[in-house]
Amino acid sequence: MIPAIALGLRANWRQFALLVVVNAFVGAMVGLERAVVPLIARDEFRIASTTAVLSFILAFGLSKALTNLGAGWLADRGRRRSTLLAGWLVGLPVPLLILYAPSWAWIVAANALLGVNQGLAWSATVIMKIDLVGPRRRGLAMGLNEFAGYVAVGAAGLGSGYLAAHYGLRPAAASVGMAVAMCGLALSLFVRETAAHAGVESGETKLPHGDRPTLVAVLRRSIWSDRSLFSISQAGLVNNLNDGLAWGVFPLLFTQSGLTLRETSVLAAIYPVTWGICQLGTGAMSDRWGRKRFIVAGMLLQGVALIAMTVVRGFGAWAVALVMLGVGTAAVYPTLLAAVGDIAHPGWRGTAVGVYRLWRDLGYVVGALLAGALTDLFGSPVAINSIGLLTVVSGLVVACRLREARAPVERAAA
């Protein structure tokens, strides 16, 4: 007899824990580049233009954003597990391309593949965790998911930076990347499909828009007509615009100011590690107190932290500003994903998550273009301050337009 399917963290803790570990390896794949790839562009390929350096982030963001749509579409057709496995298969060549690249164009191509890897694998783990826990602990689930992913981003960035100081920039990134990809693929073989859990929730849930809308219809809602989905989508885009700035510009800023590669790798790790750890609390707290206040406060704190990066100088002061940036991002990141889950019916939730992640990861594209152009024309302080002000405006948009879509949870078992 097939056992009955139950929703909840307690009932599904084994598969949930496995997915948390898998997502840590997904995060580590992108983390291995955080400190070293901008320096590879400058030191090995002698690229002087910041816009050209940030082309790898543009390729990553564009491929990841578009892949998110496909991942969400597949998820709504019961293909969560196969989407996860496909993501790892696409990611396997990335470390070798970085190691043996004869030109910068190969590095850009590797990052396009990395974007596909992240779009498929990370989207799958997000949707599968939402399926398993049901509606009651959605924020906690996203907090745990993003905690694992972004602590791994920081740890891999720190590790590759330290290895690069001893063995060179590209061997460090490639060695960490091959180990991560093989382990992530092996663990993912033990993940089970969760589409049936979404079916159970769909049968229990009475929501408007229960009929599955088309992908185009969900995209249209996210652009303006659905004020909440629009608010969430634009905040996600600006949030990842900030991350693209931190990824591409900050390592160059730190080394140009005289910091060593090891100091730069530590600073590059502080932001995602703080972001990851704090999500353990912020996601769960948004279940209790609602999504909107965390998103607004987080966006405003990120804007202040970015502006502070241009006011202060030196390792210690920058470390404090990066902690602030990480806390602000932690308040926003899992809460936005949970808010999408609140809005979307389980029958079209995969598509909604894919659309949100499309806009969010297009932030990397916008960030690469905007930060690169402003840095080349006016210098990095102008670029950082401009993006900081844009982040504050984004938070105010959420304050004005987002409608809280859920009631705070009662004290109950997960």
PAGU-26721 format. One line per 2 residues: their letters; for each residue x, y, z of N, C-alpha, C. Coordinates in steps of 0.02 Angstrom, whole numbers. Atoms other than C-alpha are relative to their C-alpha. Layout:
REM PAGU-26721
a = X,Y,Z,X,Y,Z,X,Y,Z | ...
END
This chain:
REM PAGU-26721
mi = 42,-60,0,0,0,0,44,63,0 | -38,-63,3,65,173,-45,-18,44,60
pa = 16,-41,-59,80,280,114,-32,66,-20 | 33,-65,12,-29,435,126,52,55,1
ia = -46,-56,4,59,596,82,-21,52,51 | 13,-51,-51,71,719,226,44,61,-14
lg = -37,-61,7,124,900,218,30,20,68 | -29,-24,-62,238,981,347,73,-18,6
lr = -72,10,-8,419,995,396,14,-64,40 | -12,59,-41,407,860,529,-13,-64,-38
an = 18,61,36,324,734,415,49,-15,-57 | -44,8,59,452,761,275,72,20,14
wr = -63,-29,-20,609,804,371,60,-32,-36 | -58,32,33,723,676,287,11,28,-70
qf = -8,-28,67,689,734,110,15,75,3 | -13,-72,-7,687,915,167,73,12,17
al = -69,-8,-19,857,897,251,47,-16,-58 | -41,17,58,928,812,96,0,57,-50
lv = 3,-56,47,867,956,-12,39,61,26 | -40,-54,-28,947,1081,108,74,-11,-15
vv = -70,15,14,1115,993,88,15,7,-75 | -10,-7,72,1094,983,-101,5,73,-19
na = -2,-71,19,1059,1169,-109,64,34,25 | -65,-26,-21,1219,1202,-11,51,-11,-55
fv = -46,12,56,1314,1121,-154,-17,43,-61 | 19,-46,54,1214,1223,-280,29,69,13
ga = -28,-65,-17,1266,1381,-189,75,1,-6 | -73,2,4,1447,1326,-179,25,5,-72
mv = -21,-6,70,1454,1313,-369,10,72,-21 | -8,-70,19,1426,1499,-388,48,36,48
gl = -44,-33,-48,1522,1543,-230,73,-5,-16 | -71,8,15,1686,1477,-296,27,56,-45
er = -21,-54,45,1688,1625,-417,1,69,35 | 14,-65,-29,1647,1764,-293,62,45,5
av = -59,-41,-10,1825,1821,-260,48,-1,-59 | -56,10,46,1927,1755,-405,-14,20,-72
vp = 11,-11,72,1839,1779,-573,12,72,-21 | -18,-69,20,1846,1971,-577,76,10,-2
li = -73,-7,-1,2031,1954,-535,32,-38,-58 | -24,35,60,2057,1825,-674,-5,46,-61
ar = 9,-47,56,1987,1954,-797,55,52,0 | -49,-54,-4,2105,2089,-735,71,-24,-5
de = -70,20,-7,2263,1992,-698,23,-48,-54 | -22,49,49,2264,1850,-826,-17,20,-72
fr = 21,-20,67,2168,1923,-974,8,75,-13 | -17,-71,7,2218,2105,-943,-58,42,-25
ia = 59,-38,19,2042,2174,-960,-6,59,46 | 0,-61,-41,2037,2354,-901,-70,28,11
st = 67,-28,-6,1855,2400,-932,-42,-39,50 | 43,34,-48,1740,2362,-786,-61,-30,-33
ta = 57,27,36,1595,2338,-906,18,-66,-32 | -22,62,31,1694,2205,-999,12,-54,53
vl = -10,48,-54,1744,2122,-835,-66,-29,22 | 64,23,-26,1563,2113,-781,-42,-37,-52
sf = 36,38,51,1512,2028,-944,-15,-71,23 | 14,68,-24,1527,1861,-854,-62,-1,45
il = 60,-3,-41,1393,1916,-730,-62,10,-44 | 55,-9,47,1283,1975,-873,-20,-67,-31
af = 16,65,30,1296,1804,-957,-31,-47,50 | 27,41,-54,1264,1716,-792,-72,19,14
gl = 67,-23,-18,1113,1822,-749,-51,-13,-53 | 48,8,54,1032,1814,-920,-19,-74,-9
sk = 15,71,9,1048,1625,-937,-38,-28,60 | 36,23,-59,991,1596,-758,-71,25,0
al = 68,-29,0,842,1713,-775,-45,-38,-48 | 41,35,49,779,1628,-933,-11,-73,19
tn = 7,70,-21,812,1454,-864,-51,-7,56 | 49,2,-54,707,1496,-711,-71,-10,-27
lg = 66,8,31,555,1510,-825,-12,-73,-20 | 6,70,21,587,1338,-897,-6,-46,60
ag = 2,42,-59,617,1264,-725,-69,3,33 | 67,-6,-28,452,1333,-660,-52,-36,-42
wl = 47,34,46,358,1269,-813,5,-75,8 | -9,72,-9,433,1095,-792,-27,-22,68
ad = 23,19,-67,394,1095,-606,-76,-8,2 | 73,5,0,209,1126,-638,-25,-59,-41
rg = 18,60,37,212,972,-750,32,-62,31 | -23,57,-38,282,858,-616,70,-22,-15
rr = -69,18,19,465,865,-667,51,34,46 | -47,-34,-46,548,935,-511,67,-36,4
rs = -62,39,-9,675,795,-485,42,0,-63 | -39,1,62,726,782,-668,29,69,-15
tl = -27,-67,9,748,972,-672,63,9,42 | -59,-4,-44,868,960,-524,59,-38,-29
la = -55,41,28,970,820,-605,28,32,-64 | -23,-34,61,977,913,-771,45,59,17
gw = -41,-56,-21,1046,1064,-680,71,-20,17 | -68,23,-17,1192,965,-612,38,-23,-61
lv = -35,23,61,1232,886,-780,26,59,-40 | -23,-60,36,1242,1059,-859,59,32,36
gl = -53,-33,-38,1355,1119,-718,67,-36,0 | -62,38,-4,1486,981,-733,57,30,-42
pv = -57,-26,39,1588,1063,-875,27,67,23 | -18,-69,-17,1597,1234,-792,71,6,29
pl = -67,-8,-27,1755,1207,-686,55,-12,-52 | -51,15,51,1850,1132,-834,6,58,-50
li = -3,-58,45,1803,1279,-946,39,57,32 | -38,-53,-35,1870,1400,-815,74,-17,1
ly = -70,20,-6,2031,1300,-795,37,7,-66 | -35,4,64,2072,1282,-980,-19,56,-49
ap = 23,-53,45,1994,1440,-1053,59,36,-32 | -54,-37,34,2110,1515,-1186,-14,74,-7
sw = 19,-70,7,2015,1679,-1188,-55,16,49 | 54,-21,-46,1894,1781,-1083,-68,-22,-24
aw = 64,22,26,1752,1729,-1199,-18,-69,27 | 13,67,-28,1769,1551,-1133,-25,6,72
iv = 23,-10,-69,1748,1614,-954,-73,24,-1 | 69,-24,7,1591,1707,-1008,-47,-58,-17
aa = 41,59,18,1525,1547,-1090,-9,-47,59 | 6,42,-60,1563,1449,-932,-52,28,48
na = 48,-31,-45,1460,1573,-833,-71,-3,-27 | 67,11,27,1315,1556,-953,-24,-70,19
ll = 18,67,-22,1317,1369,-916,-14,-2,75 | 11,-3,-72,1332,1407,-731,-69,30,15
gv = 67,-28,-9,1175,1514,-746,-54,-51,-12 | 48,53,13,1081,1367,-822,-1,-49,58
nq = -5,45,-59,1145,1255,-681,-38,29,59 | 32,-30,-58,1085,1378,-549,-75,7,-11
gl = 71,-8,14,919,1413,-634,-40,-64,7 | 35,64,-5,873,1229,-646,3,-28,71
aw = -9,35,-64,946,1163,-484,-28,39,59 | 24,-40,-57,908,1307,-365,-76,6,-3
sa = 73,-4,6,731,1330,-433,-33,-65,22 | 29,64,-19,698,1145,-411,0,-10,75
tv = -2,9,-72,755,1143,-230,-49,47,35 | 49,-46,-29,650,1297,-191,-70,-28,-5
im = 69,24,11,491,1225,-266,-13,-64,39 | 10,63,-36,517,1053,-188,-7,11,75
ki = 8,-14,-71,539,1125,-14,-68,31,15 | 67,-29,-9,382,1231,-33,-53,-55,-3
dl = 47,56,5,291,1072,-87,-3,-39,65 | -3,44,-58,349,973,64,-30,30,63
vg = 21,-28,-65,311,1096,204,-72,24,0 | 67,-27,1,142,1159,145,-1,73,18
pr = 6,-73,-8,75,1333,182,21,27,68 | -7,-27,-68,106,1345,369,71,25,14
rr = -69,-18,-17,297,1355,374,41,17,-63 | -33,-15,63,338,1422,202,60,46,9
gl = -56,-45,-12,449,1563,267,58,-36,31 | -53,40,-31,547,1443,377,35,-43,-52
am = -29,42,52,572,1327,229,47,39,-45 | -42,-40,44,639,1466,120,61,28,38
gl = -57,-22,-39,749,1530,261,53,-54,4 | -48,55,-3,829,1358,279,32,-12,-68
ne = -27,10,68,848,1340,91,53,52,-17 | -46,-54,19,930,1509,66,59,4,50
fa = -55,6,-47,1033,1488,226,54,-47,-26 | -48,49,24,1114,1332,157,35,24,-63
gy = -30,-21,63,1140,1405,-16,50,56,8 | -43,-58,-2,1217,1570,35,56,-4,51
va = -59,15,-41,1324,1509,179,51,-38,-43 | -46,36,45,1396,1390,49,32,46,-51
vg = -30,-50,45,1420,1536,-71,60,33,34 | -54,-33,-35,1524,1625,60,58,-46,16
aa = -53,47,-17,1620,1470,115,41,-19,-61 | -36,17,61,1663,1422,-64,42,58,-25
gl = -39,-58,19,1716,1599,-102,62,9,42 | -57,-5,-46,1828,1603,51,51,-54,-15
gs = -46,55,14,1901,1433,12,38,8,-65 | -34,-9,65,1937,1470,-171,49,58,3
gy = -46,-56,-7,2016,1636,-122,64,-20,35 | -60,23,-35,2134,1553,1,42,-47,-44
la = -37,45,45,2179,1416,-123,33,39,-57 | -29,-40,54,2208,1547,-258,65,33,21
ah = -61,-32,-24,2339,1631,-149,60,-48,-3 | -54,50,1,2439,1467,-152,9,-32,-68
yg = -4,41,60,2397,1381,-317,-20,37,-64 | 21,-37,59,2335,1517,-435,-75,7,-4
lr = 71,-17,1,2167,1592,-477,-42,-55,-32 | 42,48,36,2102,1466,-603,3,-71,29
pa = 0,66,-31,2163,1303,-524,-42,-3,64 | 39,-1,-62,2081,1355,-360,-75,-7,-16
aa = 71,2,17,1910,1387,-440,-19,-68,-29 | 16,62,34,1918,1229,-546,0,-60,48
sv = -3,58,-46,1969,1109,-407,-60,-1,47 | 59,-3,-43,1832,1168,-290,-63,-17,-40
gm = 60,10,40,1705,1168,-431,-12,-72,-19 | 10,70,19,1735,988,-488,-24,-41,59
av = 21,38,-60,1720,921,-310,-73,15,17 | 68,-20,-17,1560,1020,-280,-50,-30,-49
am = 47,25,51,1477,969,-444,-11,-75,6 | 7,73,-6,1512,783,-421,-40,-19,62
cg = 36,15,-62,1450,782,-241,-74,20,-6 | 69,-22,7,1294,882,-283,-41,-47,-44
la = 35,46,44,1247,766,-426,-13,-66,36 | 8,64,-35,1276,610,-320,-56,4,52
ls = 52,-8,-51,1166,674,-178,-69,7,-31 | 65,-13,31,1028,728,-297,-32,-64,-26
lf = 28,64,21,1006,548,-355,-47,-29,52 | 41,26,-54,925,514,-186,-62,43,14
vr = 58,-44,-9,797,655,-199,-60,-31,-34 | 62,27,28,617,600,-229,-44,57,-27
et = 47,-48,30,486,688,-335,-51,24,52 | 47,-28,-49,372,805,-236,-64,28,-31
aa = 60,-27,32,237,846,-363,-64,-23,34 | 60,25,-33,113,738,-268,-16,41,62
ha = 12,-42,-58,135,848,-114,-36,64,-20 | 35,-60,25,85,1000,-216,-72,-17,-18
gv = 68,21,16,-66,902,-276,-44,-5,62 | 38,3,-62,-119,869,-96,-19,70,24
es = 15,-68,-21,-104,1053,-52,-51,33,-46 | 47,-30,48,-196,1102,-210,-71,-23,15
ge = 66,24,-17,-342,992,-158,-28,29,64 | 22,-29,-64,-346,1071,15,-8,75,-2
tk = -4,-73,0,-325,1252,-40,-57,30,-40 | 52,-37,35,-468,1367,-85,24,71,-10
lp = -27,-65,14,-393,1518,-169,-31,27,-64 | 19,-27,66,-444,1639,-308,52,-20,-51
hg = -44,17,55,-366,1605,-477,22,-73,4 | -18,71,-7,-370,1417,-444,16,-32,-67
dr = -17,27,66,-367,1382,-632,71,21,-17 | -70,-14,16,-189,1372,-697,5,52,-56
pt = -9,-49,53,-148,1532,-792,60,-18,-44 | -56,12,44,-30,1530,-939,62,37,25
lv = -62,-34,-18,152,1581,-923,-3,74,-19 | 5,-70,22,115,1740,-1022,-45,39,47
av = 45,-35,-46,-28,1783,-905,35,16,66 | -37,-14,-63,84,1766,-751,52,54,-11
lr = -48,-53,16,217,1872,-836,-35,68,-2 | 37,-63,5,86,2005,-872,-18,25,70
rs = 16,-20,-68,31,2006,-691,61,30,36 | -60,-22,-35,210,2027,-632,25,68,-23
iw = -24,-64,26,241,2180,-741,-36,58,33 | 34,-56,-32,104,2287,-665,-69,-18,28
sd = 71,7,-17,-76,2222,-656,-11,-30,68 | 5,27,-67,-49,2119,-498,49,39,44
rs = -43,-46,-37,17,2249,-377,48,-36,47 | -43,36,-46,86,2121,-255,56,-37,-37
lf = -51,36,38,175,2013,-384,49,48,-33 | -45,-52,26,244,2171,-465,48,24,54
si = -43,-25,-55,309,2234,-297,54,-49,17 | -48,52,-16,392,2069,-260,52,-7,-55
sq = -46,10,57,468,2054,-434,51,56,-6 | -48,-56,7,544,2228,-439,49,0,59
ag = -45,3,-57,615,2206,-263,53,-55,-10 | -48,54,14,694,2041,-315,52,22,-51
lv = -47,-23,51,771,2122,-469,52,47,31 | -46,-48,-30,847,2265,-368,46,-35,49
nn = -42,37,-47,909,2144,-235,58,-34,-35 | -55,34,35,1008,2042,-361,43,49,-40
ln = -42,-53,27,1066,2202,-445,55,18,50 | -49,-12,-53,1150,2236,-277,52,-55,4
dg = -46,56,-4,1224,2062,-274,49,-1,-58 | -45,-5,57,1294,2084,-449,54,53,10
la = -48,-52,-17,1376,2245,-392,52,-26,48 | -46,27,-50,1451,2159,-240,47,-52,-30
wg = -38,54,31,1510,2012,-344,53,27,-48 | -45,-22,53,1590,2109,-486,43,59,17
vf = -37,-62,-12,1644,2278,-417,39,-1,65 | -33,-2,-65,1687,2250,-235,70,-31,1
pl = -68,27,-1,1836,2132,-263,51,46,-33 | -46,-48,33,1912,2259,-383,13,60,45
lf = -7,-56,-46,1879,2400,-259,48,-17,57 | -41,19,-58,1962,2304,-116,73,-8,-20
tq = -70,10,19,2118,2253,-211,33,65,-24 | -27,-64,22,2139,2425,-289,17,45,59
sg = -15,-41,-60,2137,2500,-113,60,-26,38 | -60,26,-33,2286,2392,-64,-11,-62,42
lt = 11,61,-39,2202,2243,20,28,-60,-37 | -27,61,29,2279,2071,-8,-56,-44,-27
lr = 49,47,26,2193,1928,-99,-36,-35,57 | 32,33,-57,2161,1843,68,-50,47,34
et = 46,-48,-30,2083,2000,143,-61,10,-45 | 56,-8,47,1978,2022,-14,-47,-60,2
sv = 42,60,-2,1917,1841,-5,-41,-2,65 | 38,-3,-63,1867,1866,178,-58,49,-7
la = 54,-49,10,1768,2023,134,-52,-27,-48 | 48,28,48,1690,1934,-14,-44,-53,32
ai = 39,51,-34,1631,1797,105,-46,28,53 | 39,-27,-56,1563,1909,244,-72,13,-20
yp = 68,-18,22,1414,1970,145,-45,-61,-9 | 45,57,8,1343,1802,86,-7,-44,63
vt = 6,40,-61,1383,1713,250,-48,33,50 | 48,-36,-43,1293,1847,352,-70,-7,-26
wg = 64,8,35,1151,1842,227,-28,-70,13 | 23,68,-8,1142,1652,240,-21,-16,71
ic = 14,17,-70,1148,1637,430,-62,36,24 | 57,-39,-25,1022,1775,464,-66,-24,-29
ql = 63,25,29,895,1693,349,-32,-54,42 | 30,49,-46,872,1558,480,-54,32,42
gt = 50,-35,-41,779,1689,581,-51,38,-40 | 46,-45,35,703,1805,452,-56,-37,-35
ga = 53,38,33,610,1673,352,-53,-23,48 | 48,24,-49,530,1598,507,-39,58,31
ms = 35,-56,-30,489,1769,581,-52,29,-48 | 50,-25,47,399,1819,421,-62,-43,0
dr = 59,42,-9,284,1669,449,-44,27,56 | 37,-22,-59,235,1744,615,-26,71,-6
wg = 17,-72,-1,233,1931,581,-16,29,-68 | 17,-25,66,200,1943,395,61,17,-42
rk = -56,-7,47,307,1972,241,20,74,-10 | -12,-67,26,291,2157,202,52,38,41
rf = -45,-40,-41,382,2234,350,73,-23,-7 | -68,25,9,534,2121,324,29,22,-67
iv = -25,-20,66,546,2161,139,18,74,-1 | -13,-73,0,532,2350,164,62,16,41
ag = -58,-15,-43,655,2355,309,65,-26,-31 | -60,28,30,778,2243,217,26,41,-58
ml = -21,-41,57,779,2348,59,30,66,23 | -26,-64,-25,805,2509,157,70,-10,31
lq = -65,13,-31,948,2431,257,53,-14,-52 | -48,12,54,1032,2369,99,23,66,-32
gv = -18,-64,30,1025,2544,24,48,39,43 | -44,-36,-47,1103,2622,179,70,-33,1
al = -64,35,-3,1239,2487,184,42,13,-63 | -38,-14,61,1287,2516,2,30,70,1
ia = -26,-68,-4,1303,2703,29,57,4,50 | -53,1,-50,1408,2668,183,66,-27,-28
mt = -61,27,31,1531,2569,74,43,54,-31 | -39,-54,31,1582,2733,-9,21,53,50
vv = -15,-50,-51,1589,2834,152,59,-22,43 | -53,27,-42,1703,2719,253,54,-31,-44
rg = -55,30,37,1868,2640,203,41,-44,47 | -41,45,-39,1978,2497,262,-36,-65,15
fg = 26,67,-9,1955,2314,302,-56,-3,53 | 48,5,-55,1864,2334,469,-65,36,-15
aw = 60,-40,14,1744,2471,414,-40,-32,-56 | 36,34,54,1701,2380,253,-33,-64,25
av = 30,61,-28,1671,2221,352,-66,16,35 | 62,-20,-34,1541,2311,459,-55,16,-51
al = 50,-17,51,1454,2382,305,-26,-62,-36 | 21,62,33,1451,2210,224,-45,-42,44
vm = 45,33,-46,1373,2136,380,-70,31,-5 | 64,-35,8,1236,2269,367,-34,-21,-65
lg = 27,19,65,1213,2226,183,-28,-72,3 | 23,69,-7,1199,2041,227,-63,-7,40
vg = 60,2,-41,1070,2071,363,-60,26,-40 | 54,-27,41,966,2178,245,-23,-49,-53
ta = 18,49,51,972,2047,109,-35,-60,30 | 31,57,-34,927,1910,233,-73,15,17
av = 69,-18,-15,769,2005,281,-44,-5,-62 | 37,-3,62,718,2012,98,-5,-67,-35
yp = -7,55,48,775,1854,10,-50,-57,12 | 48,54,-9,676,1710,89,-72,25,4
tl = 67,-28,-8,529,1825,124,-33,11,-67 | 28,-9,67,506,1868,-59,-23,-66,-30
la = 20,66,26,504,1684,-108,-62,-26,35 | 59,22,-37,381,1644,31,-62,40,-21
av = 56,-42,21,271,1790,-25,-27,-23,-68 | 24,28,63,264,1717,-201,-42,-62,13
gd = 38,59,-18,208,1553,-124,-68,17,30 | 64,-22,-28,72,1647,-29,-49,20,-55
ia = 43,-27,52,5,1728,-187,-25,-54,-48 | 14,47,54,10,1580,-306,-35,-63,26
hp = 32,64,-14,-107,1430,-303,50,-56,-14 | -47,55,13,-12,1263,-292,0,-25,-71
gw = 3,23,69,-71,1220,-467,42,39,-49 | -43,-41,44,30,1363,-544,57,33,38
rg = -52,-29,-42,155,1398,-405,69,-5,-33 | -65,7,33,303,1330,-505,10,55,-52
ta = -5,-53,50,266,1452,-646,11,68,34 | -8,-64,-35,248,1596,-522,70,8,29
vg = -69,-2,-25,414,1553,-439,49,13,-58 | -44,-11,57,495,1543,-611,-2,71,-26
vy = 7,-69,23,426,1713,-662,35,48,49 | -35,-42,-50,483,1793,-499,76,-6,-6
rl = -72,10,5,655,1716,-517,28,26,-66 | -21,-33,63,662,1778,-698,17,72,14
wr = -12,-71,-14,643,1958,-640,57,9,49 | -53,-7,-51,754,1932,-488,69,-7,-31
dl = -67,13,27,899,1860,-588,17,44,-60 | -16,-53,48,881,1989,-726,35,58,35
gy = -37,-50,-38,947,2100,-586,75,-6,-10 | -71,8,15,1118,2025,-622,18,34,-66
vv = -13,-31,65,1104,2083,-802,0,76,6 | 5,-72,-10,1047,2258,-754,59,25,42
ga = -55,-20,-43,1179,2264,-617,66,2,-37 | -63,1,38,1320,2214,-734,5,59,-47
ll = -1,-56,47,1271,2345,-863,4,67,36 | 3,-64,-35,1230,2484,-741,64,13,40
ag = -60,-9,-41,1374,2457,-620,62,8,-43 | -58,-6,44,1498,2432,-761,4,67,-34
al = 0,-64,35,1445,2586,-858,15,58,47 | -11,-55,-48,1438,2700,-705,71,0,27
td = -69,3,-25,1606,2637,-641,49,25,-53 | -46,-22,53,1691,2663,-809,-5,75,-12
lf = 9,-71,15,1616,2837,-830,16,45,59 | -4,-46,-57,1616,2907,-654,38,-27,61
gs = -35,31,-56,1706,2786,-539,-47,-42,43 | 41,46,-40,1647,2652,-418,-41,34,54
pv = 44,-31,-50,1583,2771,-281,-66,24,-28 | 63,-22,31,1455,2846,-400,-44,-59,-16
ai = 39,60,16,1402,2673,-457,-32,-29,63 | 26,30,-62,1382,2609,-279,-54,44,31
ns = 50,-45,-29,1289,2763,-217,-65,1,-41 | 60,-1,43,1171,2764,-367,-42,-62,12
ig = 37,62,-10,1125,2582,-340,-28,-2,72 | 26,-4,-68,1106,2614,-153,-65,41,2
ll = 61,-41,3,978,2752,-188,-56,-37,-35 | 51,39,35,887,2641,-312,-30,-53,46
tv = 24,50,-47,873,2509,-176,-49,29,50 | 47,-34,-46,791,2632,-57,-66,13,-35
vs = 62,-12,38,665,2680,-192,-39,-65,-8 | 33,65,8,627,2495,-221,-38,-19,64
gl = 34,14,-63,588,2474,-36,-62,41,10 | 59,-43,-6,469,2621,-42,-57,-24,-46
vv = 51,28,45,379,2542,-191,-36,-57,35 | 31,56,-36,350,2385,-87,-46,26,55
ac = 40,-28,-54,287,2491,58,-67,27,-26 | 61,-31,27,159,2575,-56,-46,-51,-34
rl = 41,42,44,100,2430,-165,-12,-72,23 | 9,70,-19,124,2260,-82,-57,-9,49
re = 53,19,-45,-29,2184,-2,20,-64,36 | -14,60,-38,-2,2059,138,-50,-54,-19
ar = 44,52,28,-71,1895,69,-15,-56,49 | 10,55,-47,-72,1789,226,-8,28,70
ap = 4,-17,-71,-115,1795,410,58,-32,36 | -53,31,-38,23,1763,537,-22,-68,27
ve = 17,67,-21,32,1580,590,-12,-3,75 | 9,13,-71,-28,1515,755,57,-43,24
ra = -51,45,-27,89,1422,871,-26,-71,-9 | 22,68,14,73,1248,801,59,-40,-25
aa = -55,43,25,180,1101,750,8,11,-74 | -14,-8,71,264,1113,582,-28,-59,-39
END
